[in-house]
Amino acid sequence: MASHLPPKPIPQHSTATAGGMAEAGHHHPRPRGLMRWLLTTNHKEIGSLYLIFSLVMFFIGGIFALVVRAELFQPGLQLVQPEFFNQMTTMHGLIMVFGAIMPAFVGLANWMVPLQIGAPDMALPRLNNFSFWLLPVAFGLLLSTLLMPGGGPNFGWTFYAPLSTTYAPPSTTFFILSLHIAGISSILGAINIIATILNLRAPGMRMMDMPLFVWTWLITAFLLIAVMPVLAGVITMMLMDINFGTSFFNAAGGGDPVLFQHLFWFFGHPEVYIMILPAFGIVSAIIPTFSRKRLFGYASMVYATAAIALLSFLVWAHHMFVVGLPLVAELFFMYTTLLIAVPTGVKVFNWVATMFRGSISFEPPMLFALAFVVQFTVGGFSGLMLAISPADFQYHDTYFVVAHFHYVLVPGALFAILAGAYYWLPKWTGHYPNLRLSQWHFWLSVIGVNLTFFPMHFSGLAGMPRRIPDYALQFADFNLVSSLGAFLFGASQLIFVLLVIKCVRGGEKAPAKAWEGAEDLEWSVPSPAPLHTFETPPEFQPKQH
Amino acid sequence: MSRQDEQTRNQEGVRRTVTRTLVVLAGMFAFAFALVPLYDVFCEVTGLNGKTSNTAQMLVHEEVDTSRMVTVQFITRGSAGLPWELDVETRQVRVHPGQSNEVFFTFRNRGGEASRASAVPSVSPSEASVHLRKLSCFCFQEQRLAAGERLEAPLVFQLTRDLPPDIKTVTLVYTLYPVQPTQAAASPRGSINEGDSA
């Protein structure tokens, strides 16, 4: 599967004869075939592995989602049993969050961060290899729980105790282990990214000269370092409650299930920003390029990202408005949550201002970036509705919540990843992606996504609860539309796979600077990017932001 | 030469960054566990979680506030897989703040064998929990009942006079949970102690 995807082995590279710092490793004969991918320490190859892995996980998680949507196509139980339905909703969430979106961003970071800051590779290349190869282990283990007696995790991706402890299937211990492994992978990846960005920038590149994708990833990596250990702590407590008789979350032994929710969301809310901040970075690279203008308000973008990251630690209980918080806490978490709209609004206005009087062209990356801005804002607005605590008493655990977080994650995070892929595919493969196919992919995705998730706002406001395999008859029409949209969206992603394969095989040749308005350092290396770049650090010319 | 220098400088920088991030990492992992006792302390101080003290408290000697009455309701709940019943002699009492009151609860083991359980309390509204003092409660210990055995146990409580005036009703919920021998010993707070058991 991996063999036909980027990067192609490029035998000659610029400094093959330059010896100097390209020491030891490079002079050994490179391992071929599978071993090449198992042992690679090259940031571009590891980046490709991450991207391919997340694409595979995206389809697996997508198939789970389609099982859910097929069952919900009409009221009543047709295809699957409720027990299996619960496993599908849970696994869909876990795979998409930890297996598709997060590794896709890490893959983009691996590929692009060294290229954008003029570094020869990541700071810790071997650790980089290790962080990637933990992922297939983690998700192989997680998927295998579906075949275990009692089935896989069935308690929702938020795995609230005591559903995930006292009442959990026996496979939960494997679920905990797989999440531990995936968490270690994320942490190691984050350490690597921080070390690279802080230490390996091209001479002359100050922090405030860095492209925004680098900035947003730096902040994301700090969030990962701060909250992944908390997740590890929570699942360790679960493990002890299940296997060693402790009572962290068990009321019978003096523990408290609500504590689980506090700990989980203390991790969980920064986690949702981990899944969106790099998306902001990608869009902030694409919109200026295709508007042929500098990004409006570079510094305010950086500060807004940092502000969102800091605020993310103060809002966790807005996921728990109905657990019985005291009034003061309801108000506090409501106000802090509404406050996040301010830096996010700064970003949206900056993107719009960047386009203002720009000479805009609508290449595929720009289409996805524009769809991101519009639809992410829709998701942001429904988030504001949910932030209002008295209203949330009504919306809590309904399809309105499902609509909200799918709007920020699918036409939000996922569209940004796709935009990034279209933007950088010429750099990765040396070929432009097929224009006609990308337009089909874009329009079918936009239509599919909105058919799927927009009706969920209405079914949610009308009171349809989440995570149920059957529903009352009045929700039938909305669910029918959602299901049709989901299958359209799922099928249209096959176009993307076809398009990537075609792009790797051939197509219109791309020059080093593949897009007219693209100014960052990655566009100064040839397309496709040779395996080794910037072995001599480039001279960085600070531009006026 | 200068490139060599820069390489070593970079490597030192990377090492420093990695060390620092690892320290933060270890700190955050420890912080997650520290949150467990911190959460308990926070809840105890503020009474936010409707939890009452796990040990007997002294009666506060103060004048009974005869100017107002507060309704105290009792709710008892069983637990799946535990063939026990918990009943209360009266579902509701009207009390004056400051006054001490006694209510009897009855445990029955309807099952065929001896088992152990504990009743875990919760107070609603949670603001009332700091003003509810329990002088004696069956909930401080776990109960052990032989098959068919019946046990009557008192709850002696007082609502202090500083109970906010807007609270007119206080609800006490007792939920029965089965106790496995290992659980009692490994409880993080050690609140249910085998030595104390009735």
Chai-1 contact restraints between the chains, C-beta under 6 A:
chainA,res_idxA,chainB,res_idxB,connection_type,confidence,min_distance_angstrom,max_distance_angstrom,comment,restraint_id
A,A123,B,V14,contact,1.0,0.0,6.0,A-B,restraint_1
A,I191,B,V18,contact,1.0,0.0,6.0,A-B,restraint_2
A,I191,B,T21,contact,1.0,0.0,6.0,A-B,restraint_3
A,I194,B,T17,contact,1.0,0.0,6.0,A-B,restraint_4
A,I194,B,T21,contact,1.0,0.0,6.0,A-B,restraint_5
A,A195,B,V14,contact,1.0,0.0,6.0,A-B,restraint_6
A,A195,B,T17,contact,1.0,0.0,6.0,A-B,restraint_7
A,A195,B,V18,contact,1.0,0.0,6.0,A-B,restraint_8
A,L198,B,T17,contact,1.0,0.0,6.0,A-B,restraint_9
A,N199,B,N10,contact,1.0,0.0,6.0,A-B,restraint_10
A,N199,B,G13,contact,1.0,0.0,6.0,A-B,restraint_11
A,N199,B,V14,contact,1.0,0.0,6.0,A-B,restraint_12
A,I225,B,T21,contact,1.0,0.0,6.0,A-B,restraint_13
A,I225,B,V24,contact,1.0,0.0,6.0,A-B,restraint_14
A,I225,B,L25,contact,1.0,0.0,6.0,A-B,restraint_15
A,A226,B,M28,contact,1.0,0.0,6.0,A-B,restraint_16
A,P229,B,L25,contact,1.0,0.0,6.0,A-B,restraint_17
A,P229,B,M28,contact,1.0,0.0,6.0,A-B,restraint_18
A,P229,B,F29,contact,1.0,0.0,6.0,A-B,restraint_19
A,V230,B,A32,contact,1.0,0.0,6.0,A-B,restraint_20
A,G233,B,F29,contact,1.0,0.0,6.0,A-B,restraint_21
A,G233,B,A32,contact,1.0,0.0,6.0,A-B,restraint_22
A,G233,B,F33,contact,1.0,0.0,6.0,A-B,restraint_23
A,G245,B,T182,contact,1.0,0.0,6.0,A-B,restraint_24
A,G245,B,Q183,contact,1.0,0.0,6.0,A-B,restraint_25
A,G245,B,A186,contact,1.0,0.0,6.0,A-B,restraint_26
A,T246,B,A186,contact,1.0,0.0,6.0,A-B,restraint_27
A,S247,B,S187,contact,1.0,0.0,6.0,A-B,restraint_28
A,A251,B,V120,contact,1.0,0.0,6.0,A-B,restraint_29
A,A252,B,Y177,contact,1.0,0.0,6.0,A-B,restraint_30
A,G253,B,Q183,contact,1.0,0.0,6.0,A-B,restraint_31
A,G253,B,S187,contact,1.0,0.0,6.0,A-B,restraint_32
A,G254,B,S187,contact,1.0,0.0,6.0,A-B,restraint_33
A,G254,B,R189,contact,1.0,0.0,6.0,A-B,restraint_34
A,G254,B,S191,contact,1.0,0.0,6.0,A-B,restraint_35
A,L259,B,Y39,contact,1.0,0.0,6.0,A-B,restraint_36
A,P326,B,L48,contact,1.0,0.0,6.0,A-B,restraint_37
